[in-house]
Amino acid sequence: MKVALITGITGQDGSYLAEHLLDLGYEVHGIVRRVALEDPTHRLQRLSGFIDRLHLHAASLERFPSLFSVVSEVQPDELYHLAAQSFVSYSFDDAFSTFRTNIDGTHFVLECAKQLVPKCRIYFAGSSEMFGHANEVPQTEKTRFYPRSPYGISKVTGFDLSRNYREAYKMFVASGILFNHESPRRGFEFVTRKITSYVARIKRGELKELPLGNLDAKRDWGFAGDYVQAMHLMLQQDCPEDFVIATGETNSVREFCQLAFEFAGLNYEDYVVTDPQFYRPAEVHLLLGDATKSKEILGWEPTIKFEELVEMMVMHDLDLLAS
């Protein structure tokens, strides 16, 4: 039985990945903050359906000794490094903690693996935000990075660290450059879940408007459950490589709003208002991925279309309020 260790297991991607690996017969371990173990009802909610099949360990990305202890105990065959401060807007508010968590945390994870399990296969969670103000559309594995946020900068640094460990120490480290991927498990602070949760509350008469920033920003949105399967496939290859994971289609925030409200029988123009406080200091206007390499080498393709994704999220949030 293969042993997998996941950082960020309590997040959207971590929960879907853990579930997928369990279905494949893995022994799955996850790193969580100690506070999560003390408040499992709220902080481990995404894992509630299968938590009894997991092995959870308390550690902090910001403390090398705690990570070292967990990796030493678990001795993973595969290590998926998903944990990060991943909310782009917050990274502008507190760039220092974003860098500390995302850059130092990645360095610590890689060094622990190098010292303790050098044959372990490692996945690093990159991001389309690394492209930022991209010089070409669509973006591929060869597109130049031009990050436009502290979060994007931290992910570029993590990507370079991962590549350096792969090349300098001959470790199996693969990076996934994942474009936006959403689901009913998305955090409420992210724009897609903010939209669908507000739609549900407006439908029930609890709210009267939805304040948003740039409605014309365009993203390549896919389903998180599809994307974690690509992570696993990357670590099953003969050689470690980096892969763009995307749908190859783009939609605006406005289009997401329009669909979300339509699924609830409402007109978004009656409720959506733009608020300058939700604009980024440096905006990324268009991200669109080309996942040709993933299709050809991994045999991976997305299964959930944009319209299905929006409907899935809206229906979930309507059901959540009704329960």
C-alpha positions in Angstrom: 0.0 0.0 0.0 1.4 3.4 -1.0 1.6 6.1 1.7 0.7 9.7 0.8 1.3 12.8 2.9 -0.7 15.9 2.1 -0.1 19.4 3.4 -3.2 21.6 3.3 -5.4 18.5 3.6 -8.2 20.6 5.2 -8.6 22.8 2.2 -10.7 22.4 -0.9 -8.0 20.6 -2.9 -6.6 18.7 0.0 -10.0 17.2 0.8 -10.7 16.1 -2.8 -7.2 14.7 -3.1 -7.4 12.8 0.1 -10.8 11.3 -1.0 -9.4 10.4 -4.4 -6.3 8.7 -2.9 -8.3 6.7 -0.4 -10.5 5.4 -3.3 -7.2 4.3 -5.0 -6.2 2.3 -1.9 -3.6 4.7 -0.4 -2.8 5.1 3.2 -3.4 8.9 3.5 -1.8 11.2 6.1 -2.4 14.9 6.4 -0.7 17.8 8.1 -3.0 20.1 10.0 -2.6 22.9 12.5 -3.0 21.9 16.1 -6.0 24.2 16.5 -7.8 22.2 13.8 -7.6 19.1 16.0 -9.0 21.1 18.9 -12.0 22.3 16.8 -12.6 19.5 14.3 -16.3 20.3 13.8 -15.5 23.5 12.0 -11.9 23.2 10.8 -12.1 19.6 9.6 -15.5 20.0 8.1 -14.4 19.2 4.5 -13.0 15.8 5.7 -16.0 14.8 7.7 -17.2 12.1 5.3 -14.0 10.1 5.5 -12.0 11.5 8.4 -12.0 8.1 10.2 -9.9 6.7 7.3 -7.2 9.5 7.6 -4.1 9.9 9.8 -3.8 13.5 10.8 -0.6 15.1 12.3 -0.3 18.5 13.9 2.5 20.6 12.5 3.2 24.1 11.1 4.6 25.1 7.7 6.5 27.8 9.5 8.4 25.4 11.8 10.9 23.1 10.2 11.3 20.8 13.2 7.6 20.1 13.3 7.5 19.2 9.6 10.7 17.2 10.0 9.1 15.1 12.8 6.0 14.3 10.7 7.9 13.3 7.5 10.2 11.2 9.6 7.3 9.4 11.2 5.2 8.9 8.0 7.9 8.1 5.5 5.7 8.9 2.6 6.0 7.5 -0.9 4.2 10.5 -2.3 4.1 14.0 -0.8 1.6 16.6 -2.0 2.4 20.1 -0.9 -0.9 22.0 -1.2 -0.8 24.2 1.9 -0.4 27.9 1.3 -1.9 31.3 2.1 -3.8 31.2 -1.1 -6.3 34.1 -1.0 -4.8 36.7 -3.4 -6.5 39.8 -2.0 -5.2 38.9 1.5 -1.6 38.6 0.2 -1.7 42.3 -0.6 -2.8 43.1 3.0 -0.1 40.9 4.6 2.7 40.1 2.1 5.1 39.2 4.9 3.1 36.3 6.3 2.3 35.2 2.7 6.0 35.0 1.9 6.8 33.3 5.1 4.2 30.6 4.8 4.4 30.0 1.0 8.1 30.3 0.4 9.6 29.1 3.7 7.0 26.4 4.0 7.8 25.1 0.6 11.5 25.2 1.3 11.0 23.3 4.6 8.9 20.6 2.9 11.5 20.1 0.2 14.4 20.0 2.6 12.6 17.5 4.9 12.0 15.2 2.0 15.7 15.6 0.8 17.0 14.6 4.2 14.5 11.9 5.2 12.8 10.5 2.1 14.9 11.4 -1.0 13.1 8.9 -3.2 9.7 10.3 -2.3 7.7 11.7 -5.2 6.7 15.3 -4.5 4.0 17.5 -6.0 4.2 21.3 -5.7 1.0 23.3 -6.1 1.8 26.1 -8.5 -0.8 28.6 -9.7 -1.9 30.4 -12.8 -1.4 33.6 -10.8 2.3 33.0 -11.5 1.6 34.2 -15.1 -0.2 37.3 -14.0 0.2 39.9 -16.7 1.0 37.2 -19.3 2.7 38.1 -22.6 0.7 35.4 -24.5 -2.7 33.8 -24.5 -3.3 31.0 -23.8 -0.6 30.3 -21.3 1.5 27.1 -21.5 4.3 25.6 -19.5 6.7 27.8 -21.5 5.0 31.1 -20.9 7.0 33.7 -19.0 5.9 34.4 -15.5 4.8 37.9 -14.6 3.1 37.7 -11.2 1.0 40.7 -10.1 0.5 39.9 -6.4 2.5 38.8 -3.4 0.7 35.5 -3.7 1.8 35.0 -7.3 5.4 36.1 -6.5 5.5 33.5 -3.6 4.3 30.8 -6.0 6.9 31.6 -8.6 9.6 31.3 -5.8 8.1 28.0 -4.7 8.1 26.8 -8.3 11.8 27.7 -8.7 12.7 26.1 -5.4 10.9 22.9 -6.6 12.7 22.9 -9.9 16.0 23.5 -8.2 15.6 20.5 -5.8 14.7 18.4 -8.9 17.7 19.4 -10.8 20.3 19.8 -8.1 19.5 16.8 -6.0 17.8 14.5 -8.7 14.6 14.4 -6.7 11.2 13.6 -8.2 9.5 17.0 -7.9 6.6 17.9 -10.2 4.7 21.1 -10.3 1.2 21.6 -11.4 0.4 25.1 -12.7 -3.3 24.9 -11.9 -5.7 27.5 -13.3 -8.8 28.5 -11.2 -10.6 25.5 -9.9 -13.8 25.7 -7.8 -16.3 23.5 -6.1 -18.9 23.5 -3.3 -15.9 23.1 -0.9 -14.4 26.4 -2.0 -13.8 28.9 0.8 -16.4 31.7 1.2 -13.7 34.4 0.8 -13.1 33.4 -2.9 -15.1 35.3 -5.5 -16.9 32.2 -6.9 -18.1 30.9 -3.6 -18.9 34.5 -2.4 -21.2 34.8 -5.5 -23.0 31.4 -5.0 -23.4 31.9 -1.3 -24.8 35.4 -1.7 -27.1 34.2 -4.4 -28.5 31.6 -2.0 -29.0 34.2 0.8 -30.6 36.7 -1.6 -32.9 34.1 -2.8 -34.0 33.4 0.8 -34.5 37.2 1.4 -31.6 37.4 3.8 -29.5 39.9 1.7 -30.4 42.5 -0.9 -27.2 43.0 -2.8 -23.9 41.4 -3.8 -20.8 43.7 -3.7 -18.0 42.7 -6.1 -14.9 44.2 -7.7 -13.9 43.8 -11.3 -16.7 42.1 -13.1 -14.8 42.0 -16.4 -11.8 39.9 -15.1 -11.7 36.7 -17.0 -10.6 33.3 -15.7 -10.2 29.7 -16.8 -12.5 28.0 -14.3 -12.6 24.2 -13.7 -13.8 21.7 -11.1 -11.4 21.0 -8.2 -12.4 17.3 -8.2 -11.0 17.0 -11.7 -7.8 18.8 -11.0 -6.7 16.7 -8.0 -6.7 13.7 -10.3 -4.1 15.5 -12.4 -1.9 16.0 -9.4 -1.9 12.2 -8.7 -1.2 11.4 -12.4 1.9 13.7 -12.4 3.5 11.6 -9.7 2.9 8.4 -11.6 5.1 9.3 -14.6 8.6 8.0 -15.3 10.2 11.5 -15.0 9.1 14.6 -13.1 7.8 17.4 -15.2 5.7 20.5 -14.8 2.1 20.7 -16.2 -0.5 23.3 -16.9 -4.0 22.1 -15.7 -6.8 24.1 -17.3 -10.0 23.8 -19.3 -8.9 26.0 -22.2 -12.1 28.2 -21.8 -12.5 31.5 -20.2 -15.4 33.3 -18.6 -15.7 36.6 -16.8 -16.8 37.3 -13.3 -19.9 38.9 -14.8 -20.8 35.7 -16.7 -20.3 33.7 -13.5 -22.7 36.1 -11.8 -25.3 36.0 -14.6 -25.4 32.2 -14.6 -25.4 31.9 -10.8 -28.4 34.2 -10.4 -30.2 32.6 -13.4 -30.0 29.1 -11.7 -31.8 30.7 -8.7 -34.4 32.4 -11.0 -33.0 35.9 -10.5 -31.5 38.6 -12.6 -27.9 39.5 -11.5 -28.3 43.1 -12.6 -30.9 43.7 -9.9 -28.4 42.7 -7.1 -24.8 43.0 -8.1 -23.0 46.3 -7.3 -19.4 47.2 -7.9 -17.3 48.3 -4.9 -13.8 49.8 -5.3 -12.6 48.1 -2.1 -12.7 44.7 -3.9 -10.4 45.8 -6.7 -6.9 44.5 -6.6 -4.0 47.0 -6.4 -2.6 45.3 -9.5 -5.3 43.5 -11.6 -4.9 40.3 -13.6 -7.4 40.7 -16.4 -7.2 37.5 -18.4 -5.9 34.0 -17.6 -6.5 31.1 -20.0 -4.6 27.9 -19.9 -3.4 25.4 -22.6 -3.4 21.9 -21.1 -2.3 20.2 -24.3 0.8 18.7 -22.6 -1.4 17.3 -19.7 -3.8 15.7 -22.2 -1.0 14.1 -24.3 1.3 12.9 -21.5 -1.1 12.4 -18.5 -4.2 11.5 -20.5 -6.0 14.1 -18.4 -9.0 16.2 -19.4 -11.6 18.1 -17.4 -15.0 16.5 -17.1 -17.1 19.3 -15.7 -18.1 22.2 -17.9 -18.4 25.9 -16.6 -22.2 25.9 -16.6 -22.3 22.6 -14.6 -19.8 23.9 -12.1 -21.8 27.1 -11.5 -25.0 25.1 -11.1 -23.4 22.6 -8.8 -22.2 25.4 -6.5 -25.4 27.4 -6.5 -27.5 24.3 -5.7 -25.2 23.3 -2.9 -25.4 26.7 -1.3 -29.2 26.7 -1.6 -29.4 23.3 -0.1 -27.0 24.4 2.7 -29.3 27.2 3.8 -32.4 25.0 3.5 -31.0 22.3 5.8 
